[in-house]
Amino acid sequence: MSAMANGGVYGDANQKIDYVFKIVLIGDSAVGKSQILSRFARNEFSLDSKATIGVEFQTRTVAIENKNIKAQIWDTAGQERYRAVTSAYYRGAVGAMLVYDITKRQSFDHIPRWLEELRSHADKNIVIILIGNKSDLEDQRAIPTEDAKEFAQKEGLFFLETSALEATNVESSFVTLLTQIFNIVNKKNLVADADQGNGNPASLAGKKIIVPGPALEIPPKSSMCCQ
């Protein structure tokens, strides 16, 4: 894929990739996970989107601090019957988007269960952002922003409200997630270089990064609110 959208650079054969980060999208069916991915990866939105069957993934490369970060984003089906199939795809993920629909109370009530599943299958240091999608449907809102923000702060998650339809905060949510992962990996690499005196961040080029070390704790002040 070689195109431009929202100021982002799409990866192509000639582009040097410094890091590959696997990101998973999880949450109930019909909350807009596939639309968020489509908006970020291709700057597209489809009004007749069909339910994801099993797992699909797309990629997009973005530049963070002069490094090319290739996001490999996995879209997991939200239907119950696919959950056993998709659990294996949490492995190797360094970032996750936990998505609910601001107009569907049940989708938000299920977030703790999704979070528990994520933490039981994924690496303990995974960076997570809570996403309240469909912010364009403000007149149908069922979950107050403050409720979601309070939950995110309690669980140590980043938080944003998005609209895949209007492209609101979709870019910001992915960039926030990728930047946080990059900062953790970069910091670990700098420490490793100082300790061992060999290698550099670029030596991990093109590999999926597993963030080692103690579990990540994001202070409440790092939580982001909707614009």
C-alpha positions in Angstrom: 0.0 0.0 0.0 1.4 3.3 -0.9 -0.7 6.4 -0.2 -1.2 9.4 2.0 -4.0 10.1 4.5 -4.3 12.4 7.4 -0.7 13.4 7.1 0.5 9.8 7.7 2.9 7.9 5.5 2.0 4.5 4.4 4.7 1.8 4.2 6.1 0.7 0.9 8.8 -1.6 -0.3 11.4 1.2 -0.3 10.7 2.4 3.3 13.1 1.4 6.1 11.1 0.0 9.0 12.6 0.6 12.4 10.0 -1.2 14.5 6.9 -3.4 14.0 4.3 -3.1 16.7 1.3 -5.5 16.9 -1.9 -3.8 18.0 -5.2 -5.6 18.7 -8.6 -4.1 18.6 -11.1 -5.7 21.0 -14.6 -5.1 22.2 -18.2 -6.1 21.5 -19.5 -6.7 18.0 -20.8 -3.6 16.1 -19.0 -1.0 18.2 -17.0 0.1 15.2 -13.7 -1.6 15.5 -13.4 -2.4 11.8 -14.4 1.2 10.9 -11.7 2.6 13.2 -9.1 0.4 11.6 -10.3 1.2 8.1 -10.3 5.0 8.9 -6.7 4.8 10.3 -5.2 2.4 7.7 -6.9 3.6 4.5 -8.8 6.7 5.5 -12.0 5.0 4.5 -15.4 4.5 6.1 -18.1 2.2 4.9 -21.8 2.6 5.9 -22.5 -1.0 5.0 -19.7 -2.6 6.9 -20.2 -6.3 7.6 -19.3 -8.1 10.8 -15.7 -9.3 11.0 -15.4 -13.1 10.8 -12.5 -14.4 12.9 -9.5 -12.0 12.6 -8.4 -9.5 10.0 -5.4 -7.2 10.0 -4.0 -4.2 8.2 -0.9 -2.2 8.5 0.2 1.4 8.4 3.6 3.0 8.9 3.9 6.3 10.8 7.0 8.3 11.7 7.7 8.9 15.4 10.8 10.8 16.4 12.4 10.2 13.0 11.8 6.4 13.2 9.4 4.5 11.0 6.9 2.5 13.1 4.9 -0.1 11.3 1.7 -0.7 13.1 0.3 -4.2 12.4 -3.3 -3.9 13.6 -5.4 -6.9 14.2 -9.2 -6.6 14.2 -10.7 -9.4 16.3 -14.4 -10.4 15.9 -16.6 -9.3 18.8 -19.0 -12.2 18.6 -18.9 -14.7 21.4 -18.4 -17.7 19.2 -15.2 -16.4 17.8 -13.5 -15.5 21.1 -11.8 -18.9 21.6 -10.4 -18.6 18.0 -9.1 -15.1 18.5 -7.4 -15.5 21.9 -4.2 -16.7 20.3 -3.9 -13.5 18.5 -3.3 -11.5 21.7 0.1 -13.1 21.8 2.9 -10.7 20.8 0.6 -7.7 21.0 2.3 -4.6 22.6 -0.7 -2.4 22.3 -4.5 -2.7 22.5 -7.6 -0.6 21.7 -10.5 -1.5 24.0 -13.5 -0.2 22.1 -17.1 0.4 23.2 -20.0 2.3 21.6 -21.0 5.4 23.5 -24.7 4.8 22.6 -24.8 1.2 23.8 -24.6 0.7 27.6 -24.0 -3.0 27.3 -20.9 -2.5 25.2 -19.4 -0.4 28.0 -20.6 -2.8 30.7 -18.6 -5.6 28.9 -15.4 -3.6 28.9 -14.1 -5.1 32.3 -14.6 -8.6 30.9 -12.7 -7.7 27.7 -10.0 -6.1 29.8 -9.7 -9.2 32.0 -9.4 -11.4 28.9 -6.8 -9.1 27.4 -4.7 -9.1 30.5 -4.9 -12.9 30.8 -3.8 -13.6 27.2 -1.5 -10.7 26.4 1.9 -9.6 27.7 1.5 -8.0 31.1 3.2 -4.8 29.9 0.8 -4.2 27.0 -0.2 -0.5 26.5 -4.0 -0.1 26.4 -6.2 2.8 25.3 -10.0 2.8 26.0 -12.0 4.1 23.1 -15.5 5.4 23.2 -16.5 5.3 19.5 -19.4 7.0 17.7 -19.0 10.3 19.4 -20.9 11.8 16.4 -24.1 10.3 17.9 -24.1 12.6 20.9 -27.9 12.8 21.0 -28.0 9.0 21.6 -25.2 8.9 24.2 -25.7 6.3 26.9 -22.3 6.4 28.6 -21.2 9.8 30.1 -17.6 10.7 29.2 -16.8 11.1 32.9 -17.8 7.5 33.7 -15.4 6.2 31.0 -12.6 8.5 32.1 -13.0 7.4 35.7 -12.8 3.8 34.7 -9.7 4.4 32.5 -8.0 6.2 35.4 -8.8 3.4 37.8 -7.4 0.8 35.4 -4.4 2.8 34.2 -5.6 3.2 30.6 -5.4 6.0 28.1 -8.8 7.2 27.0 -10.3 9.0 24.0 -13.7 9.3 22.4 -13.6 8.8 18.6 -15.9 9.0 15.6 -14.8 6.7 12.8 -17.5 8.3 10.6 -16.2 11.9 11.1 -12.5 10.8 11.6 -12.5 12.5 15.0 -9.6 11.4 17.2 -8.9 8.2 15.3 -5.5 9.4 14.3 -4.8 10.7 17.8 -5.7 7.5 19.4 -3.4 5.3 17.3 -0.5 7.9 17.5 -0.9 8.1 21.3 -0.7 4.3 21.6 2.2 3.9 19.2 4.1 6.8 20.8 3.7 5.3 24.3 5.0 1.9 23.1 7.9 3.5 21.2 8.9 5.5 24.3 8.9 2.4 26.4 10.9 0.4 23.9 13.3 3.2 23.2 13.9 3.7 26.9 14.6 0.0 27.4 16.9 0.0 24.4 18.9 2.9 25.8 19.3 1.2 29.1 20.3 -2.0 27.4 22.9 -0.2 25.3 24.4 1.5 28.3 24.6 -1.8 30.2 25.9 -4.0 27.4 27.7 -1.5 25.2 26.4 -3.1 22.0 23.4 -2.9 19.7 21.0 0.0 19.2 17.3 0.5 18.7 17.7 0.0 14.9 19.0 -3.5 15.5 15.5 -4.5 16.3 14.4 -3.4 12.8 11.4 -5.3 11.4 10.8 -7.4 14.4 7.8 -7.5 16.6 8.7 -5.9 19.9 7.8 -7.4 23.3 8.1 -4.8 26.0 10.0 -6.4 28.9 10.3 -5.3 32.5 7.8 -4.3 35.2 4.1 -3.8 34.3 3.4 -0.4 32.9 1.6 2.0 35.1 0.1 5.0 33.5 -0.7 7.8 36.0 -4.2 9.3 35.8 -2.9 12.6 34.4 -1.8 10.7 31.3 -5.4 9.8 30.5 -6.7 11.7 27.5 -10.2 13.1 27.2 -12.3 13.7 24.1 -11.9 16.9 22.2 
